Amino acid sequence: MNMALTHILAQADAPAASMNIAFWLVPFASILALVFAYLFYKGMKKEEEGTDIMRKIALHVRMGAFAYLKQQYKVVGLVFIIMFAFFAFLAYGLRIQNEWVPFAFITGGFFSGLAGFFGMKTATYASNRAAWAAKNSLDHGLRVAFRSGAVMGLVVVGLALLDISVWFFVLNHFIEDANEAHKMIIITTTMLTFGMGASLQALFARVGGGIFTKAADVGADLVGKVEAGIPEDDPRNPATIADNVGDNVGDVAGMGADLYESYCGSILATAALGATAYMTNTGVQMKAILAPMLIGAIGVILSIVGIYFVRVKKGASSKELLSALGRGVNVSSVLICVASFLILYFLQTPNWLGNWGSIIVGLVTGVFIGKITEYFTSEAYSPTRHIAEQAKTGPATVIIAGMGTGMISTFYPVLAIVVGTALSYIFSAGGDFANISQGLYGIGIAAVGMLSTLGITLATDAYGPIADNAGGNAEMAGLGKEVRRRTDMLDSLGNTTAATGKGFAIGSAALTGLALLASYIEELRIGLIRVADNPKIGEYTKSTLEQFEKLGGVTEASLMDFMNVYGVTLMNPKVLLGMFIGSMMSFLFCGLTMNAVGRAANQMVNEVRRQFRETAGIMEGKVDPDYARCVSISTKAAQREMILPALLAIIAPVVMGLVFGVAGVMGLLGGALASGFVLAIFMANSGGAWDNAKKYIEQGNLGGKGSEAHKAAVIGDTVGDPFKDTSGPSLNILIKLMSMVAIVMAGFTVSYTLF
């Protein structure tokens, strides 16, 4: 394979047209990922399904999950139709937007939803099989759950690269421009807009799925564990099926859509920055555009290699399980370091060694954030055990300790992002801080490096809810204490890997968010060029164009010229006002989603209490609870509550651009990025630590299940549930969606700014 890769990339020294040879590695890798995803899926389906009751439970969960997803896609589909019509009006009516944007927007959302659908379908078939495999051995259970999670990881990267490669091929064929460099800028900025469709679908999936799963989880825990004193996932609990359904729609379909848009966003933003940074040389420009795509393609292949390194010996401990998953990720990461060096060496872009250094920085930053997340959320380490110790004095001290731990945990990831961003900028800029375009390209390619092994890192994440459902299936089917002990070990590990996955998503959002800010300027350039000949433009836009003419024209203007013309400086009140609004958006968004979970959980608690009170025979196991009623409550609540947060993310950049122009939008995006990044880490790590503190007690420590400490820890866990699975992980999508909306609406902003 190395010889073939060398031959392909060696064509980079030929004229730009010959770069198509290297480009074909991207669709090849996407198809390879989808083929292996299919093979892992078929391998999972061949595993034994277990007893009749296990199959029945899995069927209930599967039917509930698909019923929810069907309703969600109806709502999301209606929103997408409205947005498509709006973008079509901007493109074909007002002519202030590229005519490809409406279609790019639709495909981005479609593939994002498709990735989540395939991952969830696999997870709902895998849970009972993983539980039955755990009956044989811990290694067998881990292998089934992890390979099933790998389906999600490979489907996400496979569909993302397929979408990117198809659009690049189509636009390169149909868009005509006498200036090849300008053509590449139009192509890459147009492709970037399909990220908005992916981001919007991801936000609906994350928020809706998060509300569904946490309403069921909180209801099941508070009434089942605390009030009724029955075990987790007990079949007598009416909310237990809804809880298991929620794991699939929130943590599988939601996370898949989330990281799909992160992955696409990092590659596309970097390609757009490369098109701008090297626009004076079309041969070099094409190399800079293809570099992030090729790194993503090689990362897919190496992720598949890493998947085969994940296995454990009989009698493994929690740390050994964690090491097994870490081994797969580490192997892929080391190999991508070598492969990316070869890619950039043969592409021979200017300062290729510095760009390689930026990729390494991105990888190391991602691994560091993952390790820090693991430290603060795993029961194997002192922060989580400290929270568990606080449970001895009641729920109040558990909540205080969890919030304090989450706040402290923000220090290290923020420091890592600051150092990583600075180093990647310096490396790619060749040590010259004034070389802004190439420095920003370095930040973008660092984000690509961080997500280059997403195929396997997402597999470790999607593994978590599969293991959780396997534990629930084993409990409800009565497989015995040893099987439950093994599934609990897999589940506890899954909480840590899920928290690590959220750390990766949040970290990549920070780097991608910075790259998107720079891409926004390039979209402004395209927007101004498009409206320059429009006689209906306002006086503000005319004045802006005149200022650019004095600087040599919009086409030749530098990034700093745009900053100066639009007054993007801290001394401009518009920027400060935008920063205030952007910072507030993160808290408003979290408040809305937290309250949504609270309202839905309130309905769930009342329903579970009603069934316990009014249906005789449930507690004796003589009558099955009404599981469908609880699934219905979560479904309706999620559909109703997910609309407003998503609409706010769309409306805020549009209104800010209309009222305060480019300066206000830049402030908005900067404020949202800074506050959202820190808040997301705090919420994800607090929630993960509370959850594993509860599980640490359930393993027999500090009194074990049913003790007062356990009840206090359950309260902490219920507070942490919407932290880590609804509000926290949705924030990184909010950051990028607002940036994507600003980019798509750049033509509207430059044409219709009021002040």
N, C-alpha and C positions, 0 to 999 in steps of 0.2 A: 504493500500500500504506500510506503514512504517513497519508493521510486516513482510510482504513478503520480503521487502528489507533487513531487519535485518537478516532474515533466510538465504537469499542468501549470504550476505556478511560475515556471521558467518562462512561460509565454507572456508574463507581465512586462518583459522588456520590449515586446512587440508593440505596434500601434494600439490605440485604445480599442479598436474594433475587435482585435484578437483576444481581448480580455473575456469575451464570451466563453472561452474554453475554461477559464478558472471559475466563471460564474456557475457552470453546470454542476460543480461540486455541491452547491447549496441545495438544489432540488433533489440531487442524489441522496444527500444526508437526510433530507426530510422524509423521503420515501423509505429509506432504511429504518428510520425511527418508527415509522408507522408499521412497517413489516414486523419489527421486533415487538412492538406493542401488541400486535395481533397474535404473535406466537406466545407471548406471556399470558395473554387472555385465554387462548386455547388451552395452554398448559394448566391454568387455574381451573377451567371448566372440567378438565379431566380428573381433578381431585374428588375424593369422596365427599358427598354432601352431608353425611351424618344420618341421624335418626329421622323418623317422620316428623317429630315435633320440631327438630332443628330446621328442616326444610319448610315447615309451616310458618315458623317465626320469620325466617328469611324472606318468605313470600310476602308476609304482612309488611315488612319493612320496605321491600322493593316496590310493592304497589303504592304504599304511602309516598315514597320518594318520587316516583314517576307522576303520581297525581299532583303533587306539589309543583314539580318542575313544569308540567303541562300548563298549570295556571299561571306560573311566573312568566313563561314564554309568551302567553297570550297578552299579559300586561306590557311586557317589554316590547313585544312585536308592535303593539299599538303606538308606543312612544317612538319607536324607530321609524314607523311610517310617517308620523308627524314631522320628525326631524328630517327625514329624507325629503319631504315636500318643501320644508323651509330652506334646506340647502340647495335644492333644485331652483327655488325662486331666486336665491342669491346668485346662483351661477348663470341661469338662463334668462331670468327676468331683469335683475339689476346689473348683471355682468360684473360683479365685484369679487367673484370667486371662480376658481378653476372648475371646469365642467365635469371633471372626473371625481371631485370630492364627494358628491352624494353616493356614488357607487362604492367608492373606497370605504366610506363610513359604514355602509350596510355590510360589506364583506368582513370588516373588522369585527363587528358585533356578532355576525353569524359564526365565524370560526372560533371566537371566544366562547360562545355558548356551546358549540359543538365539542370543544375540548372538555368543558365541564360535564357535558352529557355522557361522553364516552367514559370518563373517569368514574362518574357516579354509577353508571351501569356495571362497570367492573367491580366496584366496591360492594354493591348490593348482592352480587353473586359470590363474592369472596368471603364474606364474614363467617358464614356457617362452615365453609370449607376450611378456613383458618382455625376455627374452634375445634373441628374434628381432627385436623392435623396436629394441633397442640396436644390432643389425647395420646398421640403416638410419641411425640418428642417436642421439646422446645425449639430445636433447630428446624423441624418440619413446619411448625406453626409460624416461625419467623420467616421462613422461605416463602411460604404461600402468601402471607400478608405483604411481605416486601415486594415480591414479584408482581403482585396485584397492584400495589402502589406504583410500581415502575411503569405500568400501563399508562397511568395518568401523566407521569413525568415525560414519557416518550411521545404521547399523543400531543401534549402541549407544545413541545419544541418542534415536533414533526409538522403539525398544522401551521405553526407560526412561520417556520422557514418556507413551507409550501406557499403560504399566502404572500410572503415577502417576495419570493422568487417569481411567482406568477405575475404579480403587479409590476415588478421591475422589468420583466420581459415585455409585458403588454404596453406599458407606458413608453418604454424605449423604442418600441415599434411604431406607435401611433402619434406620439408627440413630435412635432417637427419644429425645428428652430435653426436658423442659420448659424447661430453661435452655439457650438457644442457644449461649452462650459455652462452657458445659461440654461441649456436644455437639461443638463444633469441636475442643476439646482431646482428647476421646476419639478422634475421627476421625484427627487428625494423629498422635497417639501410636500408634494402631493401624496406620496406614500405615507408620510408621517401622519397625515390626517386620518388614515384608517385606524390609527391608534386611538382616536376619539371613540369610534364605534366599539373597539375592544374595551376601553376604559369604562364606558357607560354600561355595557353589558356586565362587566366585572363588578361595578358598584352595585347594580341591582342584585347580582348573584350573591355578593358578600353581605350586603345589608339585609336582603330578604331572607337568605339562608341563615344568617346569624340570628335574626329575630326569631325565626322558626325554631332553631335548635336550642337556643337559650331559654325561650319561654317554656319549652318542654322539659329541659334539664332542670331549671329552677323549680318548676312545679313538682317534678318527680322526686327531687332531693328533699325539698322542704316538707312535703306531706309524707312521702314514703319513708325516708331515712329518719328524719327528726321527729315527726308526729306519730307515725305508725310503727316506727322501729323495725321496718323490714329492710332486707339487704338491697343494695343497688341492683337494678335490672331484675328485680323480683317480678315474676309474671303476674302477681296480684296487683301490681301498681298500674293503674290505667294509663299513665303517661309514659310508660317505659318504651312502648313501640314508637311513639312520637319522638322520644329522646333519640332512639336509634336512627329513625328517619332523618332527624335533624343533623346528626353527625355526617350523613351522606350529602345532604343538600347544602349544608353550610361549610363543612371542613373539607369536602372533596370537590363538589361542583363549584363552590364559591372560591376556594383556594386555586383551583385549576384556572378559572377565568381570570383571577387576580394576577397570577404569575404569567399567564399568557400575555397580558397587556404589558407587564413589566419587561418581559423578554423582547417583545416587538418594539416597545418604546425605546429601549436602550440601543438596539441595533439600528433602528430607523433614525433616531436623533443623531447618532454618531455618523451615519452615512450622510445625513444632511449637512452636518458640520464639516465633514471631509470635503463635500462638494464645494463648500464656500471657502474653506481654508486654502485649497489648492486650485482655485478656479483659473489661475493664470496659465496652468499647464494641464491640458485635457488628459494626457496620458497618466500623469500623477494623480489627477483628480479621480479617474476611474479606479485606480488602485486604492485610494483612500476610501472610496465608496464601498468597494468590495471587501476590504479588510475585515470590518466587523461581521459581515455576512459569512465569510469563510471561517472566521474564528468560531462563530456559532455552529457552523456545519461540522467542523472538526470536534467541537465540544460534544456534539450529539453522539458521534462515533465513540469517543472516549468514555462518555457516560455509560454506554452499553457495556463497554469493557469493565467498568467499575462495578456494575450491578452483579457481575459474576463473582466478585470478591466478598460478598456479604454472606457469611455463614458462621455458626457458632458450634462449639462442642457440647456434649451432653453435660448437664449440670451447671450451665453457665450462670453467672451472676448478672445483676443489672448493669454493672460497669462493663462486663464482657460483652453484653448485648449492645451497649452503646459503642463500644470499641469496634464491634463487627460492622455496624452501620458507618462509623467514622472511617473505617478502612476502605470501604468502597468509594466514599467521597474523596479521601486523600489520594488514592491511586489515580482517580480521574483528574484531580487538581494538578498533581505532579506531571502527568502526561500532557495536560493542556499547556503547561508552562513550556515544555519542549516543543510541542506542535506549533504553538503561536510564534515561537522564535523562528521556526522554519518558514512559516507563512510570511511573516514580515521580512525575513531575509530575502526570500525569493521575489517578493513584491518590490522590494527596494524603494519604498516610499522615503521621502526626505526624513531624516532623523528616525529611521525605522527602529533603531536600538532604543531610543527614548520612548517610542510608542510601546515597544515590548515591555519596557520598565513600567509603563502605566498599566498594562494588562496585569503584570505581576502584582502591582500595588492593589488593583481591584480584587484579585483573587485572595491576597493575604488579608485585605480588609474584610472581605466576606467571611473568610474562615475565622478571623478574630471575633467578629460580631457573633458568629454562630457559637464559638466557644464561650464567650462571655454570657450569652443567653443561656447556654447549657449550665454554666456555673450558678447563675441566679435562679434557675427554675427546676433543676434536678434535685430529687430528694437525696442524692448521693453527696451533696455538698452542704456546707453550713448555712447559707442564707435560708434555704427552704426548711431545714431542720430547726432553725431558730424560730421560724413562723409556727412550726408544729409545736415547739416548746411553749409558745405563748398561748396555745389552745388550752393549756391547763388552767388558765385563769379566765377563760371565757371568750366569746366571739369578738368583743370589743378590742381586746389586745391582739387577736389574730388579724383583724382588719387593719389596725394601726401598724403592726409589723409588716404586713403585706404591702401597704402603701409606701411605707418607708423604704422597704427593699426595692420596690419598683422605681422610686425616685432616685435612689443611689445608683441603680443599674443603668441609668441614662448616661452617667459620666463617661464610661468607657466606650460605648458605641459612638457617642458624639465626638469624643476625642479621636477615635479611629477614623471617622468620616472626615474630620478637619485635616488630620495628617494625610490621609489617603488622597483627599482632593488636592491639597497643596503639592504633594509629591507627584501626582499624575500630571498636574498642570506644568510643573517645573520640568519634568522629564520630557514631555512632548513639546514643550516650548523651547527646548534646548537650553534651559537655564535663563532665557531672556523673558522677563515678566511682561515686556511690551509686546511680545509675540502672542497676542490674545487669541487669534483664530486657532492656531495650532495647539495652544494650551487648553482651550475649551474642547478641542478634538480629543485631547488626552484624557480629560475628565469623562467624556462619553465612552471612550474605548476602555477605560477602567471599569465602567458599569457593565460593559459587554464581558469583560474578564470575570467580574463577580458572578455573572449569570451564565457563563459559558458552560458550566457543568450542571445546568438546571435539570437536565434529564434525570440525574441521580439525586440531586438535592431535593427535588420535588417528590421523588419516589420515597425518600425517607419521611417526608411530610405526609403524603397521602396514606402511607402505611399506618399512621396513628389512628385515624377514625376506623380503619378496617380492623385493627387490633381491638379497639374499643367495642365495636359491634360484635366481634368474636367473643369477647368476654360476656357481653350481654346475652348472646345466644347460648353460651355454655351455662350461664346462671339459670336462664329460663328453661333450658332443656334438662337441667339437673345432671350435668356430666360428672359432678363430684368435685371434692376440694382440690385434688392435685391438678386437674385440668384448669380449674378456676385460678389456682395459684400461678400457673404458667401464663394464662391469658392476662392476669393482672400485671405480671412482669412485662409482658409485651405492651400492655396498655399504658403502664407508667412510663415506659421508654417512649411510647408514641406521644405522650404529652410533651416530653422534652424535645423530640424531633420536630413536633408541630411548632413549638415555641421557637426552635432554631430556624425553621422555615419562615416563620413570620419575621424573624430578625433579618434574614436574607432579603425578604420582600421589602422591608422598611429601609434597609441599607441601600438597596438598589434604587429605591424611590428617591433617596436623597441625591445620589449621583446623577440619575436620569433626570431628575427635576432641574438640576443645574444645567444639564445639556439642553433640556427643552427651553429654558429661558433664552439661551443663545439662539436656538432654532426659531424662537418667536420673532427675533429681529429679522432673520432671513425671510420669514413669511411676510413681515411688514414690507420688506423690500419688494417682494413679488406683488403684494397688494397695491403698493404705490405705482409700480410700473403698469399694472392692469388698469388703474383708474385715471392715469395721467391724462389720457385723451378724452375722458368723459366730461362733456360740457356741464353736467349737472352737479359736479362736485362742489362742496361748500367752500367758503372763504378760508376756513381754517386749513383745509387740505391744500388749497392753492398756495397759501402762505408757506406751508411746509415744503411743498415741491419747489418753490422759489428759493428757499434756504438751501435745499440740496443742490440746486442748479449752481449756486455760488461755490459749492464744494466740489463741483465737477460732475454732478448728476447722481441720481439714485443708484444706478448700476455700479458706479465706482466708489460709492460711500463706504467707509469702514464701519465696524461695529461701534467704535467710539464716536464717529460722526452721528450715528443714530442716537446715541446716548445724549449727545450735546443738543441736537436739534429738538428732541422731545423732552429735554430737561429731566432726564432720569438721574437725579442726584438727591441726596438726603436733605438738601436745603430747599427742595421743591415740596411744598405742602401736599401736592397731589400724591407724591410717592409715599409720604408719611401716612396720609389718610388711607391709602391702599394697604399699607403694612398693618395698620390697626384692623382694618376690615378682614384682611387675610388671616391674621392671628386669631381674630374672633371666630372666623369660620370653622376652624378646627374644633373649638370648644362648643360652638353651636351645633355642629354636626354630631359630636359625641353626646351632647345632651339630648338631642332628638332621638338618637338610636338607643341610648340607655333607657330613656323614658318609654320608648316603644317596647323594649324588652320587658320593662316593669309592668306595663299595662297588659301585655299578652300573658305574662307569667301570673298576674293576678287572676285572670280568667282561668288559667290552667289550674292554679291552686284550688279555686272554688269548685271547679269541675271534679277534680280528684277527690276532694272532701265530700262532694255530693254523692259520688259513686260509692265511696266507702260507707257513707251514712245511709243511703237509700237502697242499695242493692245487697240484699242478704246473700251470704255465701261466698263473697269475694275473698274475705280474709281466711276462710277455711279452704280455699282452693276448689270449691264446688262449682262456682260460676265464673266464667271469663268476664273480665271487665270490658267496657265499651271502648276499645282502643281507637276506633275510627273517629269517635267524637273528639278525642284529644288531638288527633292528627288534623281534624277539620278546624279546631280552634287556632292552632299554630299557623295553619295555611292561610286562613282569612286574615289573621293579625299581620302576618308577614306581607301579604299583598297590599294591605291597606297602609301600613306604616312605612314601606320602603320608598314611596313616591316622593314625599316632601324632601328628604335629604338629598336624593338624586337631582331633583329639580333645582335645589339651591346651588349645587355644584355647577350646573349649567348656566343658571341665570346670573350668578355673581360676576363672572368675567365679562359677560355681555353688557350688563348694566354699568360696571366700572369703566369699561372701554367707552361706552356711550357718554358717560358723564365726565370722567376725568382723563380720558384718552390713554395713550400708551404709557405715560408716567404712572397713572393710577393702576393700570393692569400689572406693570412690573412690580409695583409695591405690593399689590394683592398677592401675586404669585410668590414673591420673596417672603412675605409674612406667613403665608400658608405653609410654605416649605419648612421654614425654621420652626414654627410652633408645632406643626403637624408631625414632623419627624420625632421630636422629643416626646411629645404626648403619646405617640403610637408606641414607642419603646416602653415608656412607663406602664401603659395599660397592658401591653402584651406580656411583659415580664411579671408584673404583679399578679395577673390572672393565672399565668402558668405556675408561679410559685405557690399560690393558694391551693390550686388543684393538686399539686404533688405533695404539699404538706398534708392534705387530707389523705392521700394515698399512702403516705409514709406511716400515718397512724393506723390505717387499715391493714397494714402489713403486720400488725401486732405490737407496735411501739406505743408508748405513753397510754396504755390501757386498751388499745385496739378498737375494733368496731363496737359501737353501742355505748362506749364510754362518754363521759361528759366532754372530754377533750375532743373526741370524734365529732360530737354534735356541734361543738364550737367551730371546728375546722370545716364542717359542711356549710355552716353559715358563711364563712370566709370564701369558700369555693363558689357559692351561689352569687356572691358579690362579684367575684372575679370572672364568672362565666361571660357576662356581656363585655367585660373589659377585654378579654383575650380573644373572644370569638365573634364579636359583633363590632364594637366601636373601634378598638385598637387596629385590627387588620384592615378595616375599611378606610382608615385615614391615609394610608399610602396611595390608595386608589384616588381618593379625593384630591390629593396633591397633584397627581398626574392628570386626572380628568380636567381639573381647572386649567392646567397648562395646555392640554390638548384643545379645549374649547377656545382658549385665547388664540391659539395658533390657527384653528379653523376659521375663527371670526376676525382675523387680522384685517382682511379687506374691508369688512364692515366697520371696524374701529377707525381705520385711517380715513374712511369716507364720511362717517356720520358723528364724529366726536363733537359734543356740544361746547366744551370749555377747553 
